[in-house]
């Protein structure tokens, strides 16, 4: 309910700013998803199959010779069994004004930073929508004011983030989740009031020849909570999120040299215990038009590091990623990415396969397989030891 209040408030502000709209471009998609698990869940309330449906709309309008625009992207998913995965969000509700040397965006937006394949350490503006997919790629809309100053020596983005969004977690009947479950009604915060709801960020980005560079700094409530044990009034043990105020400085670099891509993301963060640093770096080499078939094959290798070691909430503290990407370059835009992340110290493995293909002009099929293997009891991935799963989603675009 708190999130809905913030979103509604920003919507009212935008309606006061925007003139009468006469012509709106309308598009969107409707999807149905089947999520199946190969093993019984650890929790007694968990199921082996979940069916859900989603709808995402996109309404856009431009005026003033294209220098002003508005975009509205609402999203809704209904999920069988897991009531927390049944949720509504405004992914975007943004007014934008552009000029030759600056752009101003006001409203609810999604802003992505990052270049690596396995994880996006520097991507901190939006909160993760963890019930959509545990790959952390899906994000909640964030109310903000963003001013971009565009110069020959790079672009400086200034952000005022207004309204904190809590991370979403699966419910008692949902998967993948911790045992015991995370109680989303018992969140705790290091700061309250306006300090809780305001955050600030700045980023410089620029392309210099083959180099794409980004430097950023963020100050505000962490999007990644610490997890605390809690005992409720009935004596039931649960977990609760605790959000701290942090400083995070990040760098992202991508270098393109012929068939090579060199990638790096690295952060230094203070405010969550001792100051720590983490990094993900690697490369991708592509073979184009293999045997004149139109097939492109990319080989990906990355190393993931976190200085907190086994104390890190992430399972990726000393890990390697090896993956292969297939792009058929056909009219159906068929793509496959298959890889494994290997923990160097425990030898645990996380396998992932992602595939997508267009069907005709309006349909798209997506397939994902996630497999967890050999995670020790002190590894965060141990929570998902019974959660090997396969997800199929069919979407209709209009």
TORFIVO-666333 format. One record per residue (C-alpha): x, z, y; residue in one letter. Coordinates in pm, 1 decimal, padded with zeros to 6 digits. Each point is the difference from the previous one (the first is absolute). Example, Ala and Ser with C-alpha at 12.3 -4.5 7.8 and 13.67 -1.06 7.14 Angstrom:
BEGIN
        xx        zz        yy  rest
   01230.0   00780.0  -00450.0     A
   00137.0  -00066.0   00344.0     S
//
This chain:
BEGIN
        xx        zz        yy  rest
   00000.0   00000.0   00000.0     X
   00287.4   00073.8   00240.0     X
   00144.5  -00348.6  -00053.2     X
  -00338.1  -00158.5   00057.8     X
  -00027.2   00181.1   00333.8     X
   00333.6  -00137.4   00119.2     X
  -00090.4  -00353.2  -00108.9     X
  -00339.0   00016.8   00169.4     X
   00153.5   00127.7   00323.2     X
   00250.8  -00284.6   00015.7     X
  -00276.9  -00247.0  -00075.3     X
  -00201.3   00122.1   00300.5     X
   00306.2  -00035.1   00226.2     X
   00052.0  -00359.7  -00109.4     X
  -00365.1  -00089.4   00050.4     X
   00034.4   00116.3   00361.3     X
   00309.1  -00219.0   00050.1     X
  -00116.5  -00320.7  -00165.3     X
  -00227.7  -00245.8   00182.2     X
  -00303.7  -00156.6  -00158.7     X
   00106.1  -00198.6  -00305.4     X
  -00160.6  -00343.9  -00033.4     X
   00194.6  -00155.1  -00288.6     X
   00145.5   00194.1  -00290.3     X
   00208.4  -00132.5  -00288.1     X
  -00123.2   00162.9  -00318.0     X
   00177.1   00023.7  -00337.3     X
   00062.0   00249.6  -00276.4     X
   00001.2   00060.5  -00371.5     X
  -00200.6   00172.0  -00271.2     X
   00172.9   00125.5  -00313.2     X
  -00067.2   00161.5  -00334.3     X
   00274.9   00198.7  -00173.2     X
   00053.2   00120.4  -00355.8     X
   00256.8   00279.0  -00038.0     X
   00078.7   00098.0  -00359.7     X
   00234.8   00259.5  -00150.1     X
   00166.6  -00023.6  -00339.4     X
   00003.7   00376.6  -00068.2     X
  -00235.3   00291.7   00050.6     X
   00057.1   00187.4   00323.6     X
   00153.9   00345.1   00013.5     X
  -00305.1   00129.0   00189.4     X
  -00321.5   00041.9  -00196.5     X
  -00209.4  -00160.7   00276.7     X
   00208.0  -00317.5   00007.8     X
  -00118.9  -00330.8  -00145.1     X
   00170.5  -00296.1  -00165.6     X
  -00180.1  -00267.1   00200.6     X
  -00110.1  -00023.9   00361.4     X
  -00209.7  -00277.3   00152.4     X
  -00015.8  -00044.4   00375.1     X
  -00103.9  -00247.9   00266.4     X
   00130.6  -00058.8   00350.8     X
  -00089.7  -00191.5   00313.1     X
   00221.0  -00074.4   00299.4     X
  -00125.1  -00188.1   00304.5     X
   00198.2  -00148.2   00288.1     X
  -00153.2  -00085.3   00336.1     X
   00222.3  -00146.4   00271.2     X
  -00064.1  -00134.6   00348.0     X
   00222.6  -00142.7   00275.3     X
  -00068.1  -00056.4   00370.3     X
   00181.0  -00030.9   00332.2     X
   00184.0  -00314.1  -00119.6     X
   00112.6   00178.0  -00312.8     X
   00177.7   00283.2   00183.8     X
  -00254.0   00259.3  -00112.9     X
  -00141.5   00055.5  -00346.6     X
  -00177.4   00250.7  -00216.7     X
   00018.7   00048.6  -00376.3     X
  -00229.7   00217.1  -00211.9     X
   00081.4   00055.5  -00370.4     X
  -00218.7   00253.9  -00183.5     X
   00063.2   00079.6  -00367.7     X
  -00213.5   00170.6  -00265.4     X
   00055.3   00072.7  -00368.6     X
  -00245.9   00148.6  -00249.4     X
   00165.5   00142.6  -00309.7     X
  -00144.9   00112.2  -00328.8     X
   00083.2   00362.0  -00097.3     X
   00243.0   00083.7   00282.8     X
  -00197.9   00097.5   00310.2     X
   00315.8   00021.5   00211.7     X
   00076.4  -00365.2  -00066.8     X
  -00342.1  -00088.1   00134.5     X
   00093.7  -00021.7   00365.5     X
  -00044.9  -00184.7   00328.3     X
   00270.7  -00077.2   00252.7     X
   00042.7  -00206.7   00313.9     X
   00323.2  -00181.2  -00074.3     X
   00001.2  -00156.5   00345.8     X
  -00201.1   00013.8   00321.5     X
   00238.6  -00125.3   00265.2     X
  -00011.0  -00148.9   00346.7     X
   00314.1  -00197.7   00089.4     X
   00118.4  -00134.0   00333.8     X
   00299.0  -00236.0   00003.8     X
   00231.0  -00118.3   00275.6     X
   00328.3  -00188.1   00005.5     X
   00221.1   00308.8  -00034.1     X
  -00230.9   00265.8  -00138.6     X
  -00292.2   00069.2  -00233.8     X
  -00239.4   00294.1   00018.3     X
  -00204.3   00108.3  -00302.1     X
  -00258.2   00279.8   00015.7     X
  -00206.7   00125.1  -00290.3     X
   00027.7   00047.4  -00374.7     X
   00275.6  -00204.6  -00166.3     X
   00230.5  -00040.7  -00295.4     X
   00367.4  -00041.8   00085.7     X
   00251.6  -00084.4  -00272.7     X
   00376.6   00055.8   00012.3     X
   00233.8  -00074.2  -00288.9     X
   00190.2  -00261.6  -00198.3     X
   00081.2   00139.6  -00346.2     X
  -00199.9  -00061.8  -00317.7     X
  -00015.3   00336.9  -00177.2     X
  -00102.2   00229.1   00286.9     X
  -00032.3   00000.9   00378.7     X
   00176.9   00306.2   00136.3     X
  -00025.2  -00100.0   00366.2     X
  -00372.8  -00081.0  -00010.9     X
  -00146.4   00313.6   00159.3     X
  -00262.1  -00097.8   00259.0     X
  -00302.3  -00010.2  -00234.3     X
  -00110.9   00252.1  -00258.4     X
   00003.9  -00109.8  -00365.0     X
  -00338.8  -00069.1  -00159.4     X
   00107.4   00149.1  -00331.9     X
  -00335.2  -00046.2  -00176.1     X
   00009.2  -00376.3   00048.8     X
   00325.7  -00046.6  -00188.6     X
   00289.4   00232.6  -00077.1     X
   00255.3  -00265.8   00100.3     X
  -00038.2   00136.3   00359.2     X
  -00058.3  -00351.6   00136.9     X
  -00357.4   00069.8   00115.4     X
  -00032.6   00180.6   00332.1     X
  -00269.7   00170.7   00205.4     X
  -00072.6  -00126.0   00349.3     X
   00183.1   00197.4   00271.0     X
  -00137.3   00052.4   00352.8     X
   00273.9  -00093.4   00245.9     X
   00112.6  -00152.8   00325.7     X
   00285.2  -00246.7  -00055.5     X
   00192.7  -00169.7   00280.3     X
   00248.9  -00269.3  -00104.0     X
   00264.3  -00102.4   00255.5     X
   00136.8  -00342.1  -00092.7     X
   00345.7  -00100.1   00124.2     X
   00271.7  -00244.7  -00101.7     X
   00205.0   00291.4  -00138.4     X
  -00283.1   00125.2  -00220.0     X
  -00344.2   00156.5  -00003.5     X
  -00062.5   00366.7   00076.5     X
  -00322.8   00143.1  -00140.5     X
  -00128.5   00327.9   00146.4     X
  -00268.0   00189.7  -00192.2     X
  -00233.4   00283.9   00090.3     X
  -00179.6   00099.3  -00319.9     X
  -00318.7   00196.4   00065.4     X
  -00181.0   00162.7  -00291.4     X
   00167.0   00115.8  -00319.2     X
  -00115.6  -00146.4  -00333.1     X
   00037.0   00207.3  -00316.9     X
   00131.1  -00172.6  -00311.9     X
  -00265.2  -00079.0  -00261.0     X
   00036.2   00130.7  -00357.5     X
  -00194.4  -00060.4  -00321.5     X
  -00274.0   00249.0  -00085.5     X
  -00049.2   00213.1  -00309.0     X
  -00132.2  -00293.7  -00203.1     X
   00247.3  -00247.6   00146.2     X
   00333.8  -00139.1  -00112.6     X
   00291.9  -00004.8   00081.0     X
   00016.8   00357.8   00124.0     X
   00184.3   00327.4  -00032.8     X
  -00099.5   00282.2  -00235.3     X
  -00132.3   00221.4   00156.9     X
  -00168.3  -00228.4   00251.1     X
   00076.7  -00014.6   00370.1     X
  -00272.5   00172.7   00201.0     X
  -00063.1  -00217.1   00305.0     X
  -00215.9   00269.4   00159.3     X
   00290.7   00243.7   00022.3     X
   00254.0  -00193.1   00206.7     X
   00241.5   00200.5   00214.2     X
   00188.7  -00112.7   00309.6     X
   00310.2   00123.0   00177.2     X
  -00166.9  -00066.9   00338.0     X
  -00361.5   00007.2   00110.0     X
  -00199.6  -00142.2   00287.1     X
   00137.4  -00289.7   00201.8     X
   00347.8   00033.8  -00152.6     X
  -00148.4  -00072.0  -00342.0     X
  -00182.0  -00311.3   00113.0     X
   00260.8  -00166.5   00221.9     X
   00309.2  -00180.4  -00124.3     X
   00248.4  -00229.2   00170.0     X
   00215.0  -00286.2  -00121.7     X
   00235.8  -00262.0   00138.0     X
   00149.6  -00302.4  -00173.2     X
   00245.3  -00270.7   00102.3     X
  -00003.6  -00320.9  -00205.6     X
   00190.3  -00324.3   00038.0     X
   00122.3  -00304.9  -00188.3     X
   00362.0  -00102.3   00048.3     X
   00086.9  -00307.7  -00200.2     X
  -00044.1   00088.3  -00367.0     X
  -00059.6   00367.9   00080.7     X
  -00341.3   00168.4   00049.1     X
   00051.6   00349.9   00138.4     X
  -00221.3   00298.4   00070.8     X
   00079.1   00348.7   00135.7     X
  -00276.4   00257.8   00030.6     X
  -00070.2   00363.3   00079.0     X
  -00314.8   00200.7  -00072.5     X
  -00104.2   00348.5   00110.3     X
  -00320.6   00161.4  -00116.9     X
  -00183.5   00130.7  -00303.8     X
   00151.7  -00136.1  -00320.5     X
  -00207.0  -00257.2  -00188.4     X
   00156.8   00127.6  -00323.9     X
  -00115.1   00359.5  -00063.0     X
   00183.6   00269.6  -00186.4     X
  -00206.8   00138.8  -00289.2     X
  -00063.8   00375.3  -00028.9     X
  -00154.8   00210.6  -00275.8     X
  -00327.0   00170.0   00093.4     X
  -00241.9   00242.8  -00171.4     X
  -00359.9  -00028.0   00118.9     X
  -00256.0   00282.7   00020.9     X
  -00101.6  -00062.0  -00363.6     X
   00356.5   00038.1  -00123.1     X
   00037.0  -00371.7  -00065.9     X
   00348.9  -00140.7   00055.7     X
   00008.5  -00316.1   00210.1     X
   00250.7  -00190.3   00208.4     X
  -00037.6  -00047.9   00372.2     X
   00174.1  -00236.3   00244.4     X
   00213.1   00149.0   00276.6     X
   00083.8  -00226.8   00293.0     X
   00308.8   00076.3   00208.9     X
   00118.4  -00128.9   00336.9     X
   00293.7  -00233.6  -00054.3     X
   00252.5  -00220.3   00172.7     X
   00081.5  -00315.3  -00195.2     X
   00254.3  -00262.0   00102.3     X
   00005.7  -00321.2  -00200.8     X
   00176.7  -00331.0  -00030.9     X
  -00110.0  -00314.3  -00183.0     X
   00217.7  -00305.6  -00042.6     X
  -00050.4  -00333.0  -00173.5     X
   00267.5  -00269.7  -00016.9     X
  -00087.7  -00351.5  -00117.6     X
   00290.9  -00209.3  -00130.2     X
  -00111.8  -00320.7  -00173.4     X
  -00156.0   00119.0  -00328.6     X
   00097.2   00364.8   00060.1     X
  -00201.6   00279.0   00159.7     X
   00183.5   00325.7   00074.8     X
  -00226.7   00294.4   00082.5     X
   00041.4   00357.9   00117.8     X
  -00231.7   00281.1   00108.6     X
   00137.2   00342.5   00086.5     X
  -00138.3   00313.4   00168.6     X
   00113.4   00339.6   00122.9     X
  -00279.6   00258.9   00019.3     X
  -00005.3   00355.4   00133.3     X
  -00286.2   00250.3  -00006.9     X
  -00072.6   00013.9  -00374.2     X
   00253.7   00260.4  -00102.6     X
   00360.4  -00107.6   00040.9     X
   00072.5  -00329.2   00170.4     X
   00029.3  -00269.9  -00264.8     X
   00070.1  -00368.1  -00020.5     X
  -00126.7  -00267.3  -00234.8     X
   00068.2  -00366.3  -00046.0     X
  -00103.0  -00305.4  -00196.1     X
   00219.6  -00307.0  -00006.1     X
   00049.4  -00308.9  -00208.1     X
  -00019.0  -00373.9  -00023.9     X
  -00211.8  -00288.8  -00119.7     X
   00132.3  -00334.6  -00117.8     X
  -00240.4  -00294.5  -00038.9     X
   00020.8  -00310.9  -00215.2     X
  -00218.9  -00263.7   00167.5     X
  -00191.0  -00279.9  -00173.9     X
   00145.1   00079.3  -00343.0     X
   00043.1  -00320.2  -00203.4     X
  -00208.5  -00185.9   00262.9     X
  -00307.8   00190.0  -00119.6     X
  -00092.5   00157.0   00334.2     X
   00073.4   00343.9  -00148.5     X
   00197.5   00248.5   00211.3     X
   00164.6   00296.2  -00175.1     X
   00129.1   00299.6   00192.2     X
   00225.0   00269.3  -00145.2     X
  -00030.1   00338.3   00172.9     X
   00229.0   00302.8  -00024.4     X
  -00023.4   00318.2   00209.7     X
   00137.5   00353.3   00003.2     X
  -00216.5   00294.5   00112.8     X
   00156.5   00324.1   00123.6     X
  -00125.2   00331.0   00141.2     X
   00246.6   00274.2   00098.6     X
  -00248.5   00272.6  -00106.5     X
   00056.4  -00094.7  -00363.4     X
  -00235.4   00177.3  -00240.7     X
  -00158.3   00188.9   00290.7     X
  -00144.7  -00320.9   00141.7     X
  -00377.8  -00052.4  -00043.0     X
   00070.9  -00364.0  -00083.2     X
   00113.6  -00100.3  -00350.7     X
   00250.1  -00241.8   00157.1     X
   00312.8   00203.9   00080.7     X
   00267.8  -00188.0  -00198.2     X
  -00162.5  -00310.0  -00145.1     X
   00054.3  -00369.7  -00055.6     X
  -00257.6  -00279.5   00025.6     X
   00038.3  -00327.0  -00189.5     X
  -00274.1  -00259.6   00038.2     X
  -00075.6  -00368.0  -00028.4     X
  -00240.8  -00192.8   00219.8     X
  -00170.6  -00326.5  -00101.4     X
  -00169.6  -00223.8   00256.5     X
  -00153.1  -00311.0  -00153.5     X
  -00070.1  -00162.7   00339.1     X
  -00313.7  -00153.0  -00147.6     X
  -00331.1  -00057.7   00175.7     X
  -00123.5   00331.2  -00142.4     X
   00293.8   00195.9   00154.3     X
   00089.8   00163.7  -00331.9     X
   00252.6   00283.3   00036.2     X
   00143.1   00257.4  -00242.8     X
   00231.1   00294.7   00069.2     X
   00127.6   00205.9  -00295.1     X
   00250.5   00281.3   00022.6     X
   00125.7   00335.5  -00119.5     X
   00129.9   00302.0   00191.5     X
   00254.1   00202.4  -00197.1     X
   00087.5   00359.7   00088.1     X
   00377.5   00017.1  -00031.7     X
   00013.8   00372.3  -00086.4     X
  -00299.9   00042.6  -00234.4     X
  -00031.9  -00356.6  -00137.4     X
  -00374.1   00004.8   00070.9     X
  -00150.1  -00342.0   00071.5     X
  -00289.8  -00134.4   00201.5     X
  -00115.0  -00352.2  -00091.2     X
  -00214.0  -00211.7   00229.2     X
  -00155.5  -00345.5  -00021.9     X
  -00195.3  -00157.3   00286.3     X
  -00162.8  -00341.7  -00021.6     X
  -00241.8  -00191.4   00220.0     X
  -00164.4  -00343.2  -00007.4     X
  -00262.5  -00179.1   00205.2     X
  -00300.2  -00136.5  -00187.2     X
  -00147.8  -00291.9   00187.7     X
  -00040.8   00024.3   00375.0     X
  -00157.0   00345.7   00030.3     X
   00103.0   00216.1  -00295.6     X
   00317.7   00195.0  -00072.4     X
   00097.7   00197.6  -00312.0     X
   00254.8   00282.3   00003.8     X
   00153.0   00177.5  -00299.0     X
   00220.7   00311.2   00000.0     X
   00157.7   00191.4  -00288.6     X
   00173.2   00337.7   00054.0     X
   00187.7   00176.4  -00281.3     X
   00179.9   00337.4   00013.3     X
   00264.7   00079.7  -00258.3     X
   00217.9   00299.2  -00086.9     X
  -00042.6   00204.0   00320.2     X
   00137.2   00356.9  -00042.6     X
  -00211.6   00302.7   00091.0     X
   00188.8   00058.1   00327.6     X
  -00062.9  -00355.8   00123.5     X
  -00302.5  -00066.4   00228.9     X
  -00082.5  -00302.1  -00220.1     X
  -00066.0   00242.3  -00289.5     X
  -00345.8   00053.4   00148.9     X
  -00085.4  -00359.1  -00096.7     X
   00133.7   00005.8  -00355.6     X
  -00346.0  -00081.1  -00141.6     X
  -00098.8  -00239.1   00277.7     X
   00123.3  -00338.8  -00123.2     X
  -00260.5  -00234.6   00141.5     X
  -00113.7  -00355.6   00058.1     X
  -00197.5  -00109.9   00305.6     X
  -00190.1  -00326.0   00041.6     X
  -00174.8  -00095.2   00321.2     X
  -00200.8  -00309.1   00080.1     X
  -00069.2  -00075.9   00367.1     X
  -00222.3  -00251.2   00173.7     X
   00117.3  -00107.3   00347.4     X
  -00235.9  -00139.8   00262.5     X
//
